[in-house]
């Protein structure tokens, strides 16, 4: 997934996390729809989304700590 809607460098690295963010947050699919589209379980999508958001949060915090 190209992260065109995110600032440069703020794209989750693992493809599963990118896909989860794309389907659930950018395309605003429900968990059921995203699970069907990705072939992954709802639980797997929740975990991938949680990890992606956690990773993005860390990246943003590091960016704010620079002088």
mmCIF file as Biopython writes it, N, C-alpha, C and O atoms, coordinates in Angstrom:
data_model
#
loop_
_atom_site.group_PDB
_atom_site.id
_atom_site.type_symbol
_atom_site.label_atom_id
_atom_site.label_alt_id
_atom_site.label_comp_id
_atom_site.label_asym_id
_atom_site.label_entity_id
_atom_site.label_seq_id
_atom_site.pdbx_PDB_ins_code
_atom_site.Cartn_x
_atom_site.Cartn_y
_atom_site.Cartn_z
_atom_site.occupancy
_atom_site.B_iso_or_equiv
_atom_site.auth_seq_id
_atom_site.auth_asym_id
_atom_site.pdbx_PDB_model_num
ATOM 1   N N  . UNK A ? 1  ? 0.841   -1.189  0.000  1.0 0.0 1  A 1 
ATOM 2   C CA . UNK A ? 1  ? 0.000   0.000   0.000  1.0 0.0 1  A 1 
ATOM 3   C C  . UNK A ? 1  ? 0.873   1.235   0.000  1.0 0.0 1  A 1 
ATOM 4   O O  . UNK A ? 1  ? 1.742   1.368   0.862  1.0 0.0 1  A 1 
ATOM 5   N N  . UNK A ? 2  ? 0.674   2.133   -0.929 1.0 0.0 2  A 1 
ATOM 6   C CA . UNK A ? 2  ? 1.371   3.400   -0.826 1.0 0.0 2  A 1 
ATOM 7   C C  . UNK A ? 2  ? 0.742   4.205   0.303  1.0 0.0 2  A 1 
ATOM 8   O O  . UNK A ? 2  ? -0.480  4.233   0.447  1.0 0.0 2  A 1 
ATOM 9   N N  . UNK A ? 3  ? 1.551   4.836   1.073  1.0 0.0 3  A 1 
ATOM 10  C CA . UNK A ? 3  ? 1.041   5.598   2.219  1.0 0.0 3  A 1 
ATOM 11  C C  . UNK A ? 3  ? 0.854   7.053   1.831  1.0 0.0 3  A 1 
ATOM 12  O O  . UNK A ? 3  ? 1.322   7.953   2.528  1.0 0.0 3  A 1 
ATOM 13  N N  . UNK A ? 4  ? 0.179   7.281   0.734  1.0 0.0 4  A 1 
ATOM 14  C CA . UNK A ? 4  ? 0.041   8.624   0.197  1.0 0.0 4  A 1 
ATOM 15  C C  . UNK A ? 4  ? -0.755  9.552   1.098  1.0 0.0 4  A 1 
ATOM 16  O O  . UNK A ? 4  ? -0.627  10.773  1.001  1.0 0.0 4  A 1 
ATOM 17  N N  . UNK A ? 5  ? -1.575  8.988   1.971  1.0 0.0 5  A 1 
ATOM 18  C CA . UNK A ? 5  ? -2.387  9.842   2.844  1.0 0.0 5  A 1 
ATOM 19  C C  . UNK A ? 5  ? -1.704  10.095  4.186  1.0 0.0 5  A 1 
ATOM 20  O O  . UNK A ? 5  ? -2.247  10.784  5.050  1.0 0.0 5  A 1 
ATOM 21  N N  . UNK A ? 6  ? -0.498  9.524   4.353  1.0 0.0 6  A 1 
ATOM 22  C CA . UNK A ? 6  ? 0.265   9.735   5.574  1.0 0.0 6  A 1 
ATOM 23  C C  . UNK A ? 6  ? 1.513   10.535  5.247  1.0 0.0 6  A 1 
ATOM 24  O O  . UNK A ? 6  ? 2.055   10.399  4.150  1.0 0.0 6  A 1 
ATOM 25  N N  . UNK A ? 7  ? 1.989   11.375  6.178  1.0 0.0 7  A 1 
ATOM 26  C CA . UNK A ? 7  ? 3.242   12.093  5.942  1.0 0.0 7  A 1 
ATOM 27  C C  . UNK A ? 7  ? 4.384   11.113  5.693  1.0 0.0 7  A 1 
ATOM 28  O O  . UNK A ? 7  ? 4.386   10.003  6.225  1.0 0.0 7  A 1 
ATOM 29  N N  . UNK A ? 8  ? 5.341   11.523  4.892  1.0 0.0 8  A 1 
ATOM 30  C CA . UNK A ? 8  ? 6.477   10.679  4.536  1.0 0.0 8  A 1 
ATOM 31  C C  . UNK A ? 8  ? 7.148   10.116  5.791  1.0 0.0 8  A 1 
ATOM 32  O O  . UNK A ? 8  ? 7.399   10.845  6.750  1.0 0.0 8  A 1 
ATOM 33  N N  . UNK A ? 9  ? 7.429   8.836   5.773  1.0 0.0 9  A 1 
ATOM 34  C CA . UNK A ? 9  ? 8.100   8.199   6.895  1.0 0.0 9  A 1 
ATOM 35  C C  . UNK A ? 9  ? 7.170   7.715   7.986  1.0 0.0 9  A 1 
ATOM 36  O O  . UNK A ? 9  ? 7.635   7.145   8.973  1.0 0.0 9  A 1 
ATOM 37  N N  . UNK A ? 10 ? 5.885   7.920   7.842  1.0 0.0 10 A 1 
ATOM 38  C CA . UNK A ? 10 ? 4.943   7.505   8.879  1.0 0.0 10 A 1 
ATOM 39  C C  . UNK A ? 10 ? 4.082   6.332   8.421  1.0 0.0 10 A 1 
ATOM 40  O O  . UNK A ? 10 ? 2.899   6.254   8.753  1.0 0.0 10 A 1 
ATOM 41  N N  . UNK A ? 11 ? 4.671   5.440   7.674  1.0 0.0 11 A 1 
ATOM 42  C CA . UNK A ? 11 ? 3.943   4.287   7.179  1.0 0.0 11 A 1 
ATOM 43  C C  . UNK A ? 11 ? 4.367   3.059   7.988  1.0 0.0 11 A 1 
ATOM 44  O O  . UNK A ? 11 ? 5.562   2.785   8.100  1.0 0.0 11 A 1 
ATOM 45  N N  . UNK A ? 12 ? 3.414   2.319   8.551  1.0 0.0 12 A 1 
ATOM 46  C CA . UNK A ? 12 ? 3.789   1.110   9.284  1.0 0.0 12 A 1 
ATOM 47  C C  . UNK A ? 12 ? 4.564   0.155   8.372  1.0 0.0 12 A 1 
ATOM 48  O O  . UNK A ? 12 ? 4.188   -0.044  7.217  1.0 0.0 12 A 1 
ATOM 49  N N  . UNK A ? 13 ? 5.631   -0.426  8.884  1.0 0.0 13 A 1 
ATOM 50  C CA . UNK A ? 13 ? 6.522   -1.239  8.072  1.0 0.0 13 A 1 
ATOM 51  C C  . UNK A ? 13 ? 5.961   -2.600  7.669  1.0 0.0 13 A 1 
ATOM 52  O O  . UNK A ? 13 ? 5.934   -2.895  6.474  1.0 0.0 13 A 1 
ATOM 53  N N  . UNK A ? 14 ? 5.513   -3.443  8.596  1.0 0.0 14 A 1 
ATOM 54  C CA . UNK A ? 14 ? 5.029   -4.754  8.139  1.0 0.0 14 A 1 
ATOM 55  C C  . UNK A ? 14 ? 3.790   -4.618  7.248  1.0 0.0 14 A 1 
ATOM 56  O O  . UNK A ? 14 ? 2.893   -3.833  7.554  1.0 0.0 14 A 1 
ATOM 57  N N  . UNK A ? 15 ? 3.736   -5.373  6.159  1.0 0.0 15 A 1 
ATOM 58  C CA . UNK A ? 15 ? 2.606   -5.271  5.233  1.0 0.0 15 A 1 
ATOM 59  C C  . UNK A ? 15 ? 1.249   -5.541  5.888  1.0 0.0 15 A 1 
ATOM 60  O O  . UNK A ? 15 ? 0.249   -4.936  5.501  1.0 0.0 15 A 1 
ATOM 61  N N  . UNK A ? 16 ? 1.203   -6.441  6.877  1.0 0.0 16 A 1 
ATOM 62  C CA . UNK A ? 16 ? -0.085  -6.724  7.537  1.0 0.0 16 A 1 
ATOM 63  C C  . UNK A ? 16 ? -0.606  -5.504  8.269  1.0 0.0 16 A 1 
ATOM 64  O O  . UNK A ? 16 ? -1.812  -5.263  8.309  1.0 0.0 16 A 1 
ATOM 65  N N  . UNK A ? 17 ? 0.308   -4.729  8.852  1.0 0.0 17 A 1 
ATOM 66  C CA . UNK A ? 17 ? -0.106  -3.523  9.552  1.0 0.0 17 A 1 
ATOM 67  C C  . UNK A ? 17 ? -0.575  -2.463  8.568  1.0 0.0 17 A 1 
ATOM 68  O O  . UNK A ? 17 ? -1.577  -1.788  8.807  1.0 0.0 17 A 1 
ATOM 69  N N  . UNK A ? 18 ? 0.144   -2.315  7.466  1.0 0.0 18 A 1 
ATOM 70  C CA . UNK A ? 18 ? -0.279  -1.349  6.436  1.0 0.0 18 A 1 
ATOM 71  C C  . UNK A ? 18 ? -1.666  -1.700  5.917  1.0 0.0 18 A 1 
ATOM 72  O O  . UNK A ? 18 ? -2.519  -0.826  5.757  1.0 0.0 18 A 1 
ATOM 73  N N  . UNK A ? 19 ? -1.886  -2.983  5.655  1.0 0.0 19 A 1 
ATOM 74  C CA . UNK A ? 19 ? -3.176  -3.418  5.127  1.0 0.0 19 A 1 
ATOM 75  C C  . UNK A ? 19 ? -4.292  -3.148  6.138  1.0 0.0 19 A 1 
ATOM 76  O O  . UNK A ? 19 ? -5.364  -2.671  5.767  1.0 0.0 19 A 1 
ATOM 77  N N  . UNK A ? 20 ? -4.043  -3.450  7.398  1.0 0.0 20 A 1 
ATOM 78  C CA . UNK A ? 20 ? -5.057  -3.229  8.432  1.0 0.0 20 A 1 
ATOM 79  C C  . UNK A ? 20 ? -5.416  -1.747  8.526  1.0 0.0 20 A 1 
ATOM 80  O O  . UNK A ? 20 ? -6.595  -1.398  8.589  1.0 0.0 20 A 1 
ATOM 81  N N  . UNK A ? 21 ? -4.412  -0.879  8.537  1.0 0.0 21 A 1 
ATOM 82  C CA . UNK A ? 21 ? -4.659  0.567   8.604  1.0 0.0 21 A 1 
ATOM 83  C C  . UNK A ? 21 ? -5.405  1.032   7.360  1.0 0.0 21 A 1 
ATOM 84  O O  . UNK A ? 21 ? -6.348  1.818   7.453  1.0 0.0 21 A 1 
ATOM 85  N N  . UNK A ? 22 ? -4.983  0.548   6.202  1.0 0.0 22 A 1 
ATOM 86  C CA . UNK A ? 22 ? -5.628  0.960   4.947  1.0 0.0 22 A 1 
ATOM 87  C C  . UNK A ? 22 ? -7.108  0.582   4.941  1.0 0.0 22 A 1 
ATOM 88  O O  . UNK A ? 22 ? -7.966  1.408   4.629  1.0 0.0 22 A 1 
ATOM 89  N N  . UNK A ? 23 ? -7.401  -0.671  5.286  1.0 0.0 23 A 1 
ATOM 90  C CA . UNK A ? 23 ? -8.783  -1.138  5.229  1.0 0.0 23 A 1 
ATOM 91  C C  . UNK A ? 23 ? -9.661  -0.523  6.314  1.0 0.0 23 A 1 
ATOM 92  O O  . UNK A ? 23 ? -10.775 -0.075  6.042  1.0 0.0 23 A 1 
ATOM 93  N N  . UNK A ? 24 ? -9.155  -0.502  7.539  1.0 0.0 24 A 1 
ATOM 94  C CA . UNK A ? 24 ? -9.989  -0.076  8.672  1.0 0.0 24 A 1 
ATOM 95  C C  . UNK A ? 24 ? -10.039 1.433   8.875  1.0 0.0 24 A 1 
ATOM 96  O O  . UNK A ? 24 ? -11.081 1.975   9.245  1.0 0.0 24 A 1 
ATOM 97  N N  . UNK A ? 25 ? -8.943  2.103   8.641  1.0 0.0 25 A 1 
ATOM 98  C CA . UNK A ? 25 ? -8.907  3.541   8.930  1.0 0.0 25 A 1 
ATOM 99  C C  . UNK A ? 25 ? -9.060  4.411   7.682  1.0 0.0 25 A 1 
ATOM 100 O O  . UNK A ? 25 ? -9.831  5.371   7.685  1.0 0.0 25 A 1 
ATOM 101 N N  . UNK A ? 26 ? -8.324  4.075   6.609  1.0 0.0 26 A 1 
ATOM 102 C CA . UNK A ? 26 ? -8.386  4.917   5.418  1.0 0.0 26 A 1 
ATOM 103 C C  . UNK A ? 26 ? -9.622  4.630   4.570  1.0 0.0 26 A 1 
ATOM 104 O O  . UNK A ? 26 ? -10.258 5.555   4.063  1.0 0.0 26 A 1 
ATOM 105 N N  . UNK A ? 27 ? -9.964  3.341   4.414  1.0 0.0 27 A 1 
ATOM 106 C CA . UNK A ? 27 ? -11.161 2.983   3.641  1.0 0.0 27 A 1 
ATOM 107 C C  . UNK A ? 27 ? -12.404 2.893   4.515  1.0 0.0 27 A 1 
ATOM 108 O O  . UNK A ? 27 ? -13.513 2.730   4.007  1.0 0.0 27 A 1 
ATOM 109 N N  . UNK A ? 28 ? -12.222 2.998   5.817  1.0 0.0 28 A 1 
ATOM 110 C CA . UNK A ? 28 ? -13.302 2.993   6.808  1.0 0.0 28 A 1 
ATOM 111 C C  . UNK A ? 28 ? -14.210 1.773   6.698  1.0 0.0 28 A 1 
ATOM 112 O O  . UNK A ? 28 ? -15.429 1.891   6.820  1.0 0.0 28 A 1 
ATOM 113 N N  . UNK A ? 29 ? -13.620 0.604   6.468  1.0 0.0 29 A 1 
ATOM 114 C CA . UNK A ? 29 ? -14.378 -0.647  6.439  1.0 0.0 29 A 1 
ATOM 115 C C  . UNK A ? 29 ? -14.665 -1.103  7.864  1.0 0.0 29 A 1 
ATOM 116 O O  . UNK A ? 29 ? -13.951 -0.744  8.800  1.0 0.0 29 A 1 
ATOM 117 N N  . UNK A ? 30 ? -15.708 -1.890  8.011  1.0 0.0 30 A 1 
ATOM 118 C CA . UNK A ? 30 ? -15.969 -2.518  9.297  1.0 0.0 30 A 1 
ATOM 119 C C  . UNK A ? 30 ? -14.968 -3.659  9.469  1.0 0.0 30 A 1 
ATOM 120 O O  . UNK A ? 30 ? -14.320 -4.076  8.509  1.0 0.0 30 A 1 
ATOM 121 N N  . UNK A ? 31 ? -14.849 -4.155  10.689 1.0 0.0 31 A 1 
ATOM 122 C CA . UNK A ? 31 ? -13.955 -5.295  10.925 1.0 0.0 31 A 1 
ATOM 123 C C  . UNK A ? 31 ? -14.374 -6.507  10.092 1.0 0.0 31 A 1 
ATOM 124 O O  . UNK A ? 31 ? -13.530 -7.223  9.553  1.0 0.0 31 A 1 
ATOM 125 N N  . UNK A ? 32 ? -15.671 -6.726  9.996  1.0 0.0 32 A 1 
ATOM 126 C CA . UNK A ? 32 ? -16.177 -7.864  9.224  1.0 0.0 32 A 1 
ATOM 127 C C  . UNK A ? 32 ? -15.831 -7.719  7.741  1.0 0.0 32 A 1 
ATOM 128 O O  . UNK A ? 32 ? -15.401 -8.681  7.104  1.0 0.0 32 A 1 
ATOM 129 N N  . UNK A ? 33 ? -16.018 -6.518  7.194  1.0 0.0 33 A 1 
ATOM 130 C CA . UNK A ? 33 ? -15.689 -6.269  5.792  1.0 0.0 33 A 1 
ATOM 131 C C  . UNK A ? 33 ? -14.188 -6.412  5.535  1.0 0.0 33 A 1 
ATOM 132 O O  . UNK A ? 33 ? -13.770 -7.019  4.548  1.0 0.0 33 A 1 
ATOM 133 N N  . UNK A ? 34 ? -13.397 -5.851  6.428  1.0 0.0 34 A 1 
ATOM 134 C CA . UNK A ? 34 ? -11.938 -5.913  6.270  1.0 0.0 34 A 1 
ATOM 135 C C  . UNK A ? 34 ? -11.430 -7.343  6.391  1.0 0.0 34 A 1 
ATOM 136 O O  . UNK A ? 34 ? -10.506 -7.735  5.678  1.0 0.0 34 A 1 
ATOM 137 N N  . UNK A ? 35 ? -12.019 -8.119  7.279  1.0 0.0 35 A 1 
ATOM 138 C CA . UNK A ? 35 ? -11.626 -9.524  7.423  1.0 0.0 35 A 1 
ATOM 139 C C  . UNK A ? 35 ? -11.926 -10.287 6.136  1.0 0.0 35 A 1 
ATOM 140 O O  . UNK A ? 35 ? -11.107 -11.086 5.680  1.0 0.0 35 A 1 
ATOM 141 N N  . UNK A ? 36 ? -13.083 -10.044 5.558  1.0 0.0 36 A 1 
ATOM 142 C CA . UNK A ? 36 ? -13.450 -10.714 4.306  1.0 0.0 36 A 1 
ATOM 143 C C  . UNK A ? 36 ? -12.528 -10.284 3.165  1.0 0.0 36 A 1 
ATOM 144 O O  . UNK A ? 36 ? -12.113 -11.116 2.358  1.0 0.0 36 A 1 
ATOM 145 N N  . UNK A ? 37 ? -12.211 -9.002  3.095  1.0 0.0 37 A 1 
ATOM 146 C CA . UNK A ? 37 ? -11.372 -8.483  2.022  1.0 0.0 37 A 1 
ATOM 147 C C  . UNK A ? 37 ? -9.926  -8.958  2.131  1.0 0.0 37 A 1 
ATOM 148 O O  . UNK A ? 37 ? -9.259  -9.170  1.118  1.0 0.0 37 A 1 
ATOM 149 N N  . UNK A ? 38 ? -9.448  -9.124  3.353  1.0 0.0 38 A 1 
ATOM 150 C CA . UNK A ? 38 ? -8.038  -9.483  3.559  1.0 0.0 38 A 1 
ATOM 151 C C  . UNK A ? 38 ? -7.807  -10.979 3.727  1.0 0.0 38 A 1 
ATOM 152 O O  . UNK A ? 38 ? -6.684  -11.458 3.570  1.0 0.0 38 A 1 
ATOM 153 N N  . UNK A ? 39 ? -8.861  -11.714 4.044  1.0 0.0 39 A 1 
ATOM 154 C CA . UNK A ? 39 ? -8.709  -13.131 4.298  1.0 0.0 39 A 1 
ATOM 155 C C  . UNK A ? 39 ? -8.113  -13.420 5.669  1.0 0.0 39 A 1 
ATOM 156 O O  . UNK A ? 39 ? -7.617  -14.519 5.915  1.0 0.0 39 A 1 
ATOM 157 N N  . UNK A ? 40 ? -8.160  -12.445 6.551  1.0 0.0 40 A 1 
ATOM 158 C CA . UNK A ? 40 ? -7.613  -12.590 7.901  1.0 0.0 40 A 1 
ATOM 159 C C  . UNK A ? 40 ? -8.755  -12.530 8.906  1.0 0.0 40 A 1 
ATOM 160 O O  . UNK A ? 40 ? -9.839  -12.030 8.603  1.0 0.0 40 A 1 
ATOM 161 N N  . UNK A ? 41 ? -8.502  -13.038 10.088 1.0 0.0 41 A 1 
ATOM 162 C CA . UNK A ? 41 ? -9.531  -13.017 11.118 1.0 0.0 41 A 1 
ATOM 163 C C  . UNK A ? 41 ? -9.687  -11.607 11.682 1.0 0.0 41 A 1 
ATOM 164 O O  . UNK A ? 41 ? -8.803  -10.761 11.550 1.0 0.0 41 A 1 
ATOM 165 N N  . UNK A ? 42 ? -10.819 -11.385 12.303 1.0 0.0 42 A 1 
ATOM 166 C CA . UNK A ? 42 ? -11.067 -10.097 12.951 1.0 0.0 42 A 1 
ATOM 167 C C  . UNK A ? 42 ? -10.033 -9.856  14.039 1.0 0.0 42 A 1 
ATOM 168 O O  . UNK A ? 42 ? -9.532  -8.741  14.188 1.0 0.0 42 A 1 
ATOM 169 N N  . UNK A ? 43 ? -9.717  -10.886 14.793 1.0 0.0 43 A 1 
ATOM 170 C CA . UNK A ? 43 ? -8.711  -10.754 15.858 1.0 0.0 43 A 1 
ATOM 171 C C  . UNK A ? 43 ? -7.352  -10.355 15.294 1.0 0.0 43 A 1 
ATOM 172 O O  . UNK A ? 43 ? -6.673  -9.499  15.860 1.0 0.0 43 A 1 
ATOM 173 N N  . UNK A ? 44 ? -6.954  -10.967 14.186 1.0 0.0 44 A 1 
ATOM 174 C CA . UNK A ? 44 ? -5.664  -10.643 13.563 1.0 0.0 44 A 1 
ATOM 175 C C  . UNK A ? 44 ? -5.643  -9.192  13.098 1.0 0.0 44 A 1 
ATOM 176 O O  . UNK A ? 44 ? -4.624  -8.514  13.229 1.0 0.0 44 A 1 
ATOM 177 N N  . UNK A ? 45 ? -6.758  -8.714  12.557 1.0 0.0 45 A 1 
ATOM 178 C CA . UNK A ? 45 ? -6.837  -7.318  12.121 1.0 0.0 45 A 1 
ATOM 179 C C  . UNK A ? 45 ? -6.757  -6.357  13.304 1.0 0.0 45 A 1 
ATOM 180 O O  . UNK A ? 45 ? -6.106  -5.316  13.221 1.0 0.0 45 A 1 
ATOM 181 N N  . UNK A ? 46 ? -7.414  -6.707  14.392 1.0 0.0 46 A 1 
ATOM 182 C CA . UNK A ? 46 ? -7.359  -5.854  15.589 1.0 0.0 46 A 1 
ATOM 183 C C  . UNK A ? 46 ? -5.931  -5.750  16.111 1.0 0.0 46 A 1 
ATOM 184 O O  . UNK A ? 46 ? -5.467  -4.667  16.466 1.0 0.0 46 A 1 
ATOM 185 N N  . UNK A ? 47 ? -5.239  -6.887  16.154 1.0 0.0 47 A 1 
ATOM 186 C CA . UNK A ? 47 ? -3.856  -6.897  16.645 1.0 0.0 47 A 1 
ATOM 187 C C  . UNK A ? 47 ? -2.962  -6.077  15.716 1.0 0.0 47 A 1 
ATOM 188 O O  . UNK A ? 47 ? -2.165  -5.266  16.187 1.0 0.0 47 A 1 
ATOM 189 N N  . UNK A ? 48 ? -3.085  -6.277  14.406 1.0 0.0 48 A 1 
ATOM 190 C CA . UNK A ? 48 ? -2.260  -5.545  13.450 1.0 0.0 48 A 1 
ATOM 191 C C  . UNK A ? 48 ? -2.519  -4.043  13.532 1.0 0.0 48 A 1 
ATOM 192 O O  . UNK A ? 48 ? -1.585  -3.245  13.456 1.0 0.0 48 A 1 
ATOM 193 N N  . UNK A ? 49 ? -3.773  -3.661  13.687 1.0 0.0 49 A 1 
ATOM 194 C CA . UNK A ? 49 ? -4.123  -2.243  13.807 1.0 0.0 49 A 1 
ATOM 195 C C  . UNK A ? 49 ? -3.550  -1.644  15.088 1.0 0.0 49 A 1 
ATOM 196 O O  . UNK A ? 49 ? -3.000  -0.543  15.073 1.0 0.0 49 A 1 
ATOM 197 N N  . UNK A ? 50 ? -3.679  -2.368  16.186 1.0 0.0 50 A 1 
ATOM 198 C CA . UNK A ? 50 ? -3.139  -1.903  17.460 1.0 0.0 50 A 1 
ATOM 199 C C  . UNK A ? 50 ? -1.627  -1.693  17.363 1.0 0.0 50 A 1 
ATOM 200 O O  . UNK A ? 50 ? -1.100  -0.675  17.812 1.0 0.0 50 A 1 
ATOM 201 N N  . UNK A ? 51 ? -0.947  -2.661  16.777 1.0 0.0 51 A 1 
ATOM 202 C CA . UNK A ? 51 ? 0.512   -2.566  16.654 1.0 0.0 51 A 1 
ATOM 203 C C  . UNK A ? 51 ? 0.922   -1.432  15.723 1.0 0.0 51 A 1 
ATOM 204 O O  . UNK A ? 51 ? 1.903   -0.736  15.988 1.0 0.0 51 A 1 
ATOM 205 N N  . UNK A ? 52 ? 0.189   -1.242  14.647 1.0 0.0 52 A 1 
ATOM 206 C CA . UNK A ? 52 ? 0.499   -0.156  13.711 1.0 0.0 52 A 1 
ATOM 207 C C  . UNK A ? 52 ? 0.330   1.202   14.382 1.0 0.0 52 A 1 
ATOM 208 O O  . UNK A ? 52 ? 1.180   2.081   14.238 1.0 0.0 52 A 1 
ATOM 209 N N  . UNK A ? 53 ? -0.752  1.370   15.105 1.0 0.0 53 A 1 
ATOM 210 C CA . UNK A ? 53 ? -1.000  2.648   15.786 1.0 0.0 53 A 1 
ATOM 211 C C  . UNK A ? 53 ? 0.056   2.891   16.862 1.0 0.0 53 A 1 
ATOM 212 O O  . UNK A ? 53 ? 0.526   4.016   17.032 1.0 0.0 53 A 1 
ATOM 213 N N  . UNK A ? 54 ? 0.423   1.852   17.576 1.0 0.0 54 A 1 
ATOM 214 C CA . UNK A ? 54 ? 1.471   1.966   18.592 1.0 0.0 54 A 1 
ATOM 215 C C  . UNK A ? 54 ? 2.793   2.381   17.952 1.0 0.0 54 A 1 
ATOM 216 O O  . UNK A ? 54 ? 3.505   3.233   18.485 1.0 0.0 54 A 1 
ATOM 217 N N  . UNK A ? 55 ? 3.117   1.781   16.816 1.0 0.0 55 A 1 
ATOM 218 C CA . UNK A ? 55 ? 4.346   2.112   16.098 1.0 0.0 55 A 1 
ATOM 219 C C  . UNK A ? 55 ? 4.319   3.551   15.588 1.0 0.0 55 A 1 
ATOM 220 O O  . UNK A ? 55 ? 5.309   4.273   15.705 1.0 0.0 55 A 1 
ATOM 221 N N  . UNK A ? 56 ? 3.196   3.963   15.028 1.0 0.0 56 A 1 
ATOM 222 C CA . UNK A ? 56 ? 3.059   5.338   14.543 1.0 0.0 56 A 1 
ATOM 223 C C  . UNK A ? 56 ? 3.161   6.342   15.681 1.0 0.0 56 A 1 
ATOM 224 O O  . UNK A ? 56 ? 3.761   7.406   15.525 1.0 0.0 56 A 1 
ATOM 225 N N  . UNK A ? 57 ? 2.582   6.008   16.811 1.0 0.0 57 A 1 
ATOM 226 C CA . UNK A ? 57 ? 2.647   6.891   17.981 1.0 0.0 57 A 1 
ATOM 227 C C  . UNK A ? 57 ? 4.100   7.103   18.404 1.0 0.0 57 A 1 
ATOM 228 O O  . UNK A ? 57 ? 4.505   8.226   18.706 1.0 0.0 57 A 1 
ATOM 229 N N  . UNK A ? 58 ? 4.887   6.014   18.423 1.0 0.0 58 A 1 
ATOM 230 C CA . UNK A ? 58 ? 6.307   6.121   18.786 1.0 0.0 58 A 1 
ATOM 231 C C  . UNK A ? 58 ? 7.062   6.989   17.788 1.0 0.0 58 A 1 
ATOM 232 O O  . UNK A ? 58 ? 7.879   7.823   18.179 1.0 0.0 58 A 1 
ATOM 233 N N  . UNK A ? 59 ? 6.792   6.796   16.506 1.0 0.0 59 A 1 
ATOM 234 C CA . UNK A ? 59 ? 7.450   7.612   15.486 1.0 0.0 59 A 1 
ATOM 235 C C  . UNK A ? 59 ? 7.128   9.091   15.671 1.0 0.0 59 A 1 
ATOM 236 O O  . UNK A ? 59 ? 8.013   9.940   15.570 1.0 0.0 59 A 1 
ATOM 237 N N  . UNK A ? 60 ? 5.875   9.395   15.938 1.0 0.0 60 A 1 
ATOM 238 C CA . UNK A ? 60 ? 5.474   10.790  16.138 1.0 0.0 60 A 1 
ATOM 239 C C  . UNK A ? 60 ? 6.102   11.387  17.388 1.0 0.0 60 A 1 
ATOM 240 O O  . UNK A ? 60 ? 6.504   12.550  17.384 1.0 0.0 60 A 1 
ATOM 241 N N  . UNK A ? 61 ? 6.189   10.607  18.452 1.0 0.0 61 A 1 
ATOM 242 C CA . UNK A ? 61 ? 6.801   11.100  19.686 1.0 0.0 61 A 1 
ATOM 243 C C  . UNK A ? 61 ? 8.277   11.379  19.478 1.0 0.0 61 A 1 
ATOM 244 O O  . UNK A ? 61 ? 8.791   12.374  19.988 1.0 0.0 61 A 1 
ATOM 245 N N  . UNK A ? 62 ? 8.969   10.521  18.740 1.0 0.0 62 A 1 
ATOM 246 C CA . UNK A ? 62 ? 10.385  10.758  18.451 1.0 0.0 62 A 1 
ATOM 247 C C  . UNK A ? 62 ? 10.565  12.019  17.639 1.0 0.0 62 A 1 
ATOM 248 O O  . UNK A ? 62 ? 11.514  12.772  17.857 1.0 0.0 62 A 1 
ATOM 249 N N  . UNK A ? 63 ? 9.666   12.256  16.706 1.0 0.0 63 A 1 
ATOM 250 C CA . UNK A ? 63 ? 9.744   13.462  15.882 1.0 0.0 63 A 1 
ATOM 251 C C  . UNK A ? 63 ? 9.547   14.719  16.692 1.0 0.0 63 A 1 
ATOM 252 O O  . UNK A ? 63 ? 10.148  15.749  16.385 1.0 0.0 63 A 1 
ATOM 253 N N  . UNK A ? 64 ? 8.714   14.663  17.729 1.0 0.0 64 A 1 
ATOM 254 C CA . UNK A ? 64 ? 8.458   15.839  18.572 1.0 0.0 64 A 1 
ATOM 255 C C  . UNK A ? 64 ? 9.578   16.087  19.563 1.0 0.0 64 A 1 
ATOM 256 O O  . UNK A ? 64 ? 9.677   17.183  20.115 1.0 0.0 64 A 1 
ATOM 257 N N  . UNK A ? 65 ? 10.423  15.096  19.803 1.0 0.0 65 A 1 
ATOM 258 C CA . UNK A ? 65 ? 11.517  15.258  20.772 1.0 0.0 65 A 1 
ATOM 259 C C  . UNK A ? 65 ? 12.729  15.952  20.167 1.0 0.0 65 A 1 
ATOM 260 O O  . UNK A ? 65 ? 13.601  16.427  20.896 1.0 0.0 65 A 1 
ATOM 261 N N  . UNK A ? 66 ? 12.792  16.016  18.840 1.0 0.0 66 A 1 
ATOM 262 C CA . UNK A ? 66 ? 13.939  16.664  18.196 1.0 0.0 66 A 1 
ATOM 263 C C  . UNK A ? 66 ? 13.859  18.163  18.385 1.0 0.0 66 A 1 
ATOM 264 O O  . UNK A ? 66 ? 12.775  18.744  18.327 1.0 0.0 66 A 1 
ATOM 265 N N  . UNK A ? 67 ? 15.021  18.804  18.617 1.0 0.0 67 A 1 
ATOM 266 C CA . UNK A ? 67 ? 15.011  20.266  18.818 1.0 0.0 67 A 1 
ATOM 267 C C  . UNK A ? 67 ? 14.718  21.020  17.559 1.0 0.0 67 A 1 
ATOM 268 O O  . UNK A ? 67 ? 14.677  22.251  17.572 1.0 0.0 67 A 1 
#
